[in-house]
Amino acid sequence: MKTTISVIKADVGSISGHLVAHPALLETCDEVLGKALEDGLLEDYYITRCGDDIDMIMTHRNGEENEEVHETAFNAFMKATELAKELKLYGAGQDLLSDTFSGNIKGMGPGVAEMEFKERPSDPVIVFCCDKTEPGAFNLPLYRLFADPFNTAGLTIDPSMHDGFKFEVFDVIEHRKVILSCPEESYDLLALLGSTGRYVIKRIFKKNGEIAASMSTERLNLMAGSYVGKDDPAAIVRAQSGFPSAGEVVEPFAFPHLVSGWMRGSHNGPLMPTAQYDANPIRFDGPPRVIGLGFSVADAKLGLPVDLFDDPAFDRTRQQASDIADYMRRHGPFEPHRLPSEEMEYTSLPGVLEKLESRFEKME
């Protein structure tokens, strides 16, 4: 019997702006998932938050894209939205593009990362949750994790990893996908992944087809047609015994690389790895954050999580992120802090440009 892990997340309201999800919203989601656990739909679950996003980590036996599981998550977010409106929280229900479930939560606003697998004798699984950034934020760290031996020693010294991995890449603009193998197609893969706003990693497999990682790739603004919030992706990564070790999995995040998002979804800034209790992106609505939770999955039960970035070894990374944030903020409204014009199409900038349109004159 296989185990399915579903991570479904959404921002349905936060305290004092786009800052922190209200604890009462998490409690509301807990009530809904608790009922699903009692009814036997779910085997286990864990609810956390990263900034203003609620992340629901669920295990079950129903496979990916299961209608009942997706509807349960949708109902949890809808109930949380109702409470957010009562509390007059900011952005109540902002990630929900519909108030009626249509069989699959994909395309309705919330981000979804799922994987189904046959459990190993020991099956460590790590879940990453982000705030104030987009799915392309995972391109660099996941490439380094599964394709760069300078990060992952197992690629060169572990026979079970030596053949490399296959990357499924989505083109979120043209709605198409391609699978590339590493190490043999590394340069082709990098040619795509460097364009983080268009090409994003969806899944990673071993060469034998076994799932290694899964990411949410929903681009909220592309679905809505206007800026309603940043995508704030999540990822599931398997570790150990034929996959990268847990230490190798978190190592790429020791470099606070630049990602798109931050204030109004319109700025580049460093991705800061923090413990759950520090996932409060407040300065200029940031900098962007990522949390990491480690589980040992056993008989579809998650067990107790380890807060992987609650480690003083990442203190220097957090300081570097703060220093980079200082540097980027000094640019004010100029690129490269503000996103390039093609990335600003779904922000509030077009409203300003429309006002000026009539004043432009053709040059001779």
C-alpha positions in Angstrom: 0.0 0.0 0.0 1.4 3.4 -1.0 1.5 6.6 1.0 0.5 10.0 -0.3 1.7 13.3 1.0 -0.3 16.3 0.0 0.9 19.8 1.0 -1.8 22.4 0.2 -1.3 26.1 1.1 -3.1 29.4 0.9 -3.1 32.9 2.3 -6.7 33.6 3.5 -6.0 36.5 5.8 -3.4 37.9 8.1 -2.8 40.3 11.0 -1.8 43.9 10.3 -1.2 43.6 6.6 0.6 40.8 4.7 2.5 39.6 7.8 1.4 36.7 9.9 -1.5 34.3 9.7 -3.8 34.5 12.7 -3.6 31.5 15.1 -7.3 31.2 15.1 -7.3 30.5 11.3 -4.9 27.6 11.9 -7.2 26.3 14.6 -10.1 26.4 12.2 -8.2 24.4 9.7 -7.2 22.0 12.4 -10.9 21.4 13.2 -11.6 20.5 9.6 -8.6 18.2 9.1 -9.3 16.6 12.5 -12.7 15.6 11.3 -11.2 14.2 8.1 -8.8 12.2 10.3 -11.6 10.8 12.4 -13.5 9.8 9.3 -10.5 7.9 7.9 -9.9 10.2 4.9 -6.5 11.3 6.3 -3.9 9.2 8.1 -2.2 12.2 9.7 -1.6 15.9 9.3 0.4 18.8 10.5 -0.5 22.5 10.1 2.0 25.3 10.1 2.5 28.7 8.6 5.1 30.7 6.9 4.3 34.4 7.2 0.7 34.9 6.2 0.4 31.5 4.4 -1.3 28.5 6.0 0.4 25.2 5.0 -1.5 22.0 5.6 0.7 18.8 5.4 -1.5 15.8 5.0 -0.9 12.0 4.6 -3.4 9.6 3.3 -3.8 6.4 1.1 -5.9 8.0 -1.7 -3.3 9.0 -4.3 -2.5 12.3 -5.8 -5.3 14.8 -6.9 -7.8 13.0 -4.8 -11.1 14.9 -4.9 -12.1 14.3 -1.3 -8.7 15.4 0.0 -8.7 18.5 -2.1 -12.2 19.4 -1.1 -11.3 19.0 2.5 -8.4 21.4 2.1 -10.7 23.8 0.2 -13.4 23.6 2.9 -10.7 24.3 5.6 -9.6 27.5 3.8 -13.2 28.6 3.2 -14.0 28.3 6.9 -10.8 30.1 7.8 -11.8 32.8 5.3 -15.2 33.3 7.0 -13.4 33.8 10.3 -10.8 36.1 8.7 -13.7 38.3 7.5 -15.3 38.3 11.0 -11.9 39.4 12.5 -11.4 41.9 9.6 -8.0 40.4 8.8 -6.2 41.8 5.8 -6.6 40.0 2.5 -9.3 37.6 3.8 -9.7 34.8 1.3 -7.3 36.5 -1.2 -5.8 33.2 -2.6 -9.2 31.7 -3.2 -10.3 32.5 -6.8 -13.6 30.7 -6.4 -16.0 30.0 -3.5 -17.3 26.8 -5.1 -15.2 23.6 -5.2 -15.0 22.1 -8.7 -13.5 18.6 -8.2 -9.8 19.7 -7.9 -8.2 22.5 -6.0 -5.6 23.1 -8.7 -6.4 26.2 -10.6 -8.5 27.6 -7.8 -5.7 29.6 -6.1 -4.1 27.5 -3.4 -0.7 25.9 -4.1 -0.4 22.1 -4.2 2.6 19.8 -3.9 1.9 16.0 -3.8 3.7 12.7 -4.1 2.8 9.1 -3.8 5.4 6.4 -2.9 5.9 3.0 -1.4 7.5 3.5 2.0 11.1 2.4 2.7 12.1 0.8 6.0 12.9 4.3 7.0 11.5 7.2 5.0 12.7 10.7 5.9 10.7 13.4 4.1 11.3 17.2 4.2 8.7 19.8 3.5 9.7 23.4 2.6 7.2 26.3 2.8 7.9 29.8 1.5 6.4 33.2 1.8 6.8 36.3 -0.3 8.2 34.6 -3.4 7.3 32.5 -6.4 7.8 28.8 -7.5 11.0 29.7 -9.4 12.6 30.3 -6.0 13.2 26.6 -5.7 15.0 26.3 -9.1 18.5 27.1 -7.8 18.4 25.1 -4.5 16.8 22.0 -6.1 19.2 22.0 -9.0 22.1 22.2 -6.6 20.5 19.5 -4.4 19.9 16.9 -7.2 22.5 17.8 -9.8 25.5 19.6 -8.2 28.2 17.4 -6.6 29.7 20.5 -4.9 26.5 20.5 -2.8 25.5 16.8 -2.7 28.5 14.5 -2.1 26.3 11.5 -2.7 26.1 12.2 -6.4 29.8 11.2 -6.7 30.3 8.7 -3.8 26.9 7.0 -3.3 26.4 4.2 -6.0 22.6 4.5 -5.5 22.7 8.2 -6.6 25.5 8.1 -9.1 23.2 7.8 -12.2 21.7 11.2 -11.4 18.1 12.4 -11.5 15.4 13.4 -14.0 13.8 16.9 -13.8 10.2 17.6 -14.9 10.1 21.3 -15.8 6.9 23.3 -16.4 6.7 26.3 -18.8 4.1 28.2 -16.8 3.6 30.8 -19.6 3.0 28.4 -22.6 1.5 25.6 -20.3 3.8 22.8 -21.5 6.4 20.6 -19.9 9.7 18.8 -20.6 11.7 16.1 -18.8 15.5 16.5 -18.7 18.1 14.1 -17.3 21.2 15.0 -15.2 24.1 15.0 -15.4 23.9 14.4 -19.2 21.5 17.3 -19.9 22.7 19.7 -17.2 23.4 22.6 -19.5 20.1 22.3 -21.2 18.4 22.2 -17.8 20.2 25.3 -16.6 19.3 27.1 -19.8 15.7 26.8 -18.7 15.9 27.1 -14.9 17.7 30.4 -15.0 14.4 32.0 -16.2 12.7 31.6 -12.9 9.6 33.4 -13.8 8.8 31.1 -16.7 10.4 27.7 -16.2 9.9 25.9 -12.8 10.7 22.5 -11.5 7.5 20.5 -10.8 8.9 17.0 -10.0 12.2 15.2 -9.7 12.7 11.5 -10.2 15.4 8.9 -9.9 16.4 7.3 -13.2 14.2 4.3 -12.3 11.1 6.5 -12.1 10.9 6.7 -8.3 9.7 10.1 -7.0 12.3 12.2 -5.3 10.7 15.6 -5.0 7.5 17.6 -5.8 6.8 21.3 -5.9 3.8 23.6 -6.1 4.0 25.5 -9.4 0.7 27.6 -9.3 1.2 31.1 -10.5 -1.6 32.9 -8.8 -1.5 36.1 -10.8 -1.5 34.3 -14.1 -4.6 32.5 -13.0 -6.3 35.6 -11.7 -5.2 37.9 -14.5 -4.2 40.6 -11.9 -2.1 40.9 -8.8 -3.9 39.3 -5.8 -0.8 38.0 -3.9 2.4 36.1 -4.4 2.5 32.4 -5.1 4.5 31.4 -1.9 5.4 27.8 -3.0 5.9 24.6 -1.1 8.1 21.6 -1.8 8.3 17.9 -0.7 11.7 16.2 -0.8 12.6 12.6 0.1 15.9 12.1 1.9 18.5 9.3 2.7 18.9 5.8 1.3 19.2 6.5 -2.4 18.3 10.2 -2.1 20.3 13.1 -0.8 20.9 13.0 2.9 18.9 15.4 5.2 22.0 17.6 5.6 22.5 17.7 1.8 18.8 18.7 1.4 19.1 21.8 3.5 22.6 22.8 2.4 21.6 24.8 -0.7 19.6 27.2 1.5 22.8 28.2 3.3 23.1 30.6 0.3 20.4 33.3 0.5 20.0 33.6 -3.3 17.9 36.4 -4.8 14.2 35.5 -5.6 11.3 37.5 -7.0 8.4 38.6 -4.7 8.9 40.6 -1.5 7.0 43.9 -1.3 3.8 43.8 -3.5 5.2 40.8 -5.4 7.3 43.4 -7.3 10.9 43.2 -5.9 13.9 40.9 -5.8 15.3 40.0 -2.4 17.2 37.3 -0.6 15.5 34.0 0.5 16.1 33.8 4.3 15.8 30.3 5.9 14.3 30.6 9.4 12.7 28.5 12.1 8.9 28.4 12.2 8.7 31.0 15.0 10.8 33.5 12.9 8.9 33.1 9.7 7.5 36.7 10.1 8.4 38.7 6.9 7.8 42.2 8.3 10.6 44.4 7.0 9.3 45.8 3.7 7.0 42.7 3.8 10.1 40.5 3.9 12.7 39.5 3.2 11.2 36.4 1.6 11.3 33.4 3.9 11.6 29.6 3.8 11.0 27.1 6.6 11.9 23.4 6.5 10.3 20.6 8.5 11.7 17.1 8.6 9.5 14.1 9.2 10.1 10.3 9.4 7.0 8.9 7.7 5.9 5.5 9.1 2.8 3.7 8.0 1.5 7.0 6.5 2.0 8.8 9.9 4.1 12.0 9.9 5.3 11.8 13.5 7.0 14.7 15.2 8.6 17.4 12.9 12.1 18.7 13.2 12.4 22.4 12.6 15.5 22.2 10.3 16.4 25.8 10.1 16.3 26.2 13.9 20.0 25.8 13.8 22.7 28.4 14.7 24.7 27.1 11.7 22.3 29.2 9.6 22.8 32.3 11.6 25.4 33.6 9.2 23.1 32.9 6.3 20.4 35.0 8.0 22.9 37.8 8.6 24.0 37.6 4.9 20.3 37.8 3.9 19.9 40.9 6.1 23.0 42.5 4.5 21.7 41.7 1.0 18.3 43.2 1.9 20.0 46.4 3.0 21.9 46.6 -0.3 18.8 45.9 -2.5 16.6 48.3 -0.6 19.0 51.2 -1.4 18.0 50.9 -5.0 14.5 52.1 -4.1 12.2 51.9 -7.2 15.0 51.0 -9.6 15.9 47.7 -11.1 17.4 45.2 -10.1 15.5 45.6 -6.8 12.2 46.2 -8.6 11.3 43.5 -11.1 11.8 44.1 -14.8 8.8 45.5 -16.7 7.7 42.1 -18.2 7.4 40.8 -14.7 5.4 43.8 -13.5 2.5 43.1 -15.9 0.4 41.5 -13.1 1.2 44.0 -10.4 -0.4 47.4 -9.7 2.1 49.2 -12.1 -0.1 48.9 -15.2 -2.7 51.2 -13.5 0.0 53.9 -13.2 1.2 53.5 -16.8 -2.4 53.6 -18.1 -2.8 57.1 -16.5 0.3 58.3 -18.4 -0.5 56.7 -21.7 -2.2 59.7 -23.2 0.8 61.9 -22.5 3.3 59.9 -24.5 4.3 61.3 -28.0 5.9 59.5 -30.9 9.6 60.5 -31.4 10.6 61.6 -34.9 
